[in-house]
Amino acid sequence: MDQHILATAYDRLDHVTQTRSDTRRLTIWRIILHSKYGRIAAVVTVVIAVLLLVQHLTRGSLEAPQPVIVKTVEPAPQQDEPGKLLANELGLVQNQYEQRDLPGLLALLETGLEPTQLKIAEFLAEIGDASVVPALQRLADVWQDHGENPFQAAVNAIEIRQSPDPIDSNEGIGLEINITDPWVFEPEGSLFSTHFMDEHFGLDSWLNLPFMALASDGNTVEDLQFTGDYYADVEVVDELGYPIEGVRVYASALDAALNGLFTEFSACDDITDVNGWAMLGALTPSRPGYHIIAHHPEYALEQVTLKLTDPNGIEQVRLVMKKGGGVHGYAEYSDGVPAEGVNVFLQPDWWRSQAVQIYNECLVDAQGLFTLEGVVKGNYSVHVGIKVGNSESSHCFPIRQVQFPLPDGELLLVQIPRKSPGSLASITGTVVWATEKRVNRGIRIKAYRSETDFPQASALEGQADSFEINSLEPGTYTLKFSGVNLKETVLENVEAPGSGVEVVLAYQELRLRGNVVVAETQAPVDQFKVRFANAKPLEGTGFMRGTNRWIQCVNGQFDMWAHGPGAYQIQVMAPGYAVAHSPYIATDDSDLVTIELVQGGRIIGRVTNAAGEPVSNAIVMPLSYVGGDAYR
């Protein structure tokens, strides 16, 4: 700790303490004299004091003087409370700096003592970002001491550190491409693209991919700058500490920005060398953390959660993999037939990755028996995967929860809640188009016997003239045909097995269009993004609310595909503005909706536990009443 800062702090605290004591005494007398009863009490006190003084003077002239006994009392030592408070604050600041806790430092910057504020400014100059600049600038504007303004110096350091190096436009073209992808439907549109450069840039959420606006009047030029990020050096060993070669290690982002709807959507991976080492990266330090998963066919899955804190950008991770044991089981369909060819796999209770598809898995033999290898003690979810027709895809669903190890000699029983393939039927038919234009994307077909029945799904190409739905238990079904730009069509009372069914489909383009402007000036917002916040489907369509995917927009206008007929609420987000929500927009309403944005404010606070101690790494999410019933 800087001794000069402490000495200066003690001097200022002593001055402040004395001044506050004098001021407090004057304030008490002002309160007493401004009170009616206080004035009466003051008068009575003065009268009593005068009478006592007269009595003392009179008695002193009549009585003999009494000896005076003087007792020396040593003053009680006083604790240095201001110094103790400062030491506590500086210790807390040091801990927050090591944890890179910007919200905590920002809160203490507003409430801490002046030496604490100076130390925070020093730390923020090193690790702060744009979110701390307003608070630092506010203190810089009121700084009156001589010498360098520490708060302004911190602001300047952050701006220099965060401003990208200028790009020389004369360096030439590094990559030139022609857009022929069928996802670009219009001469003027937008393009999401992913860019990779070895040792510089890679892992990121698919929702934050670089966005470029395309124009029909010429070439679009996009300059990209790649910056170094974090890496994870992962060491994988067995239970004896020996390195394991050939382990595939995955890193998946725990992306809090997705509101919990999607977890770990991005992943990068590497394979360990002969020394058991692998490198994962580049990792983005702004992420809340990463889930590291290790997979090897001869070992049980292993995992750890990684928080990026090393200021050098290299994190060290060590994983110990266990051999595990074999679990024997028996799988059958609901009609008692062995589930031959079905894939049985386990997911540990810590599993939450959508990006990584690796499991302990095996196929069931003709007698319904299977053995899962590499299983260690713990809680698991048992899943099965059933092939869809002759395709490579499988229909996967959970069966039960189980805790290992099982009692000695007990088989893992897997009962699949559907009949065996030999007892199943199919429905076939033809497709007739009522419109000249057809959809150019896939058509989804769902067959179900009741609203609570798990539907059997199938896919159909947009240009197909016939359809077939397999693996149906005999009975009466409802068929539902849906897709993008397709009017949803429902067929009732279709028998399985059955053939010769005819369905009439129609092209229907549902789009939501509108403008996004600044509320005060009505000027269009240059850059913003929109998404579906909520949806009210038309009765009978069976439509579920829209996706959570953001769509980048420019020049104050948005144009979105609706996923079905009904009414939608649009959420808008733009830098420097508060999040806004539109009223519900009906898909059959051709009028453009206008959404106004206002500048947002900042909420600064501190998170503590029940004892009043600060809590680091807490996630604070403001939920505005403006959001209404929208999910976030």
Secondary structure, 3 states (H helix, E strand, C coil): CCHHHHHHHHHHHHHHHHHHHHHHHHHHHHHHHCCHHHHHHHHHHHHHHHHHHHHHHHHHHHCCCCCCCCCCCCCCCCCCHHHHHHHHHHHHHHHHHHCCCHHHHHHHHHHCCHHHHHHHHHHHHHHCCHHHHHHHHHHHHCCCCCCCCHHHHHHHHHHHHHCCCCCCHHHCCCCCCCCCCCCCCCCCCEEECCCCECCCECCCCHHHCCEEECCCCCCCCCCCCCCCCEEEEEEEECCCCCECCCCEEEEEECCHHHCCCCCCCCEEEEECCCCCEEEEEEECCCCCCEEEEEECCCCCCEEEEECCCCCCCEEEEEEECCCCEEEEEEEEECCCCECCCCEEEEEECCCCCCCCCCCEEEECCCCCEEEEEEECCEEEEEEEEEECCCCCCEEEEEEEEEEECCCCCCCEEEEECCCCHHHCEEEEEEEEECCCCCCCCCEEEEEECCCCCCCEEEEECCCCCEEEEEEECCEEEEEEEEECCEEEEEEEEEEECEEEEEEEECECCCEEEEEEEECCCCCECCEEEEEEEEEEECCCCCCCCCCCCCEEEECCEEEEECCCCEEEEEEEECCCECCEECCCEECCCCCCEEEEECECCCCCCCCECCCCCECCCCCCCCCCHHHCCCCC
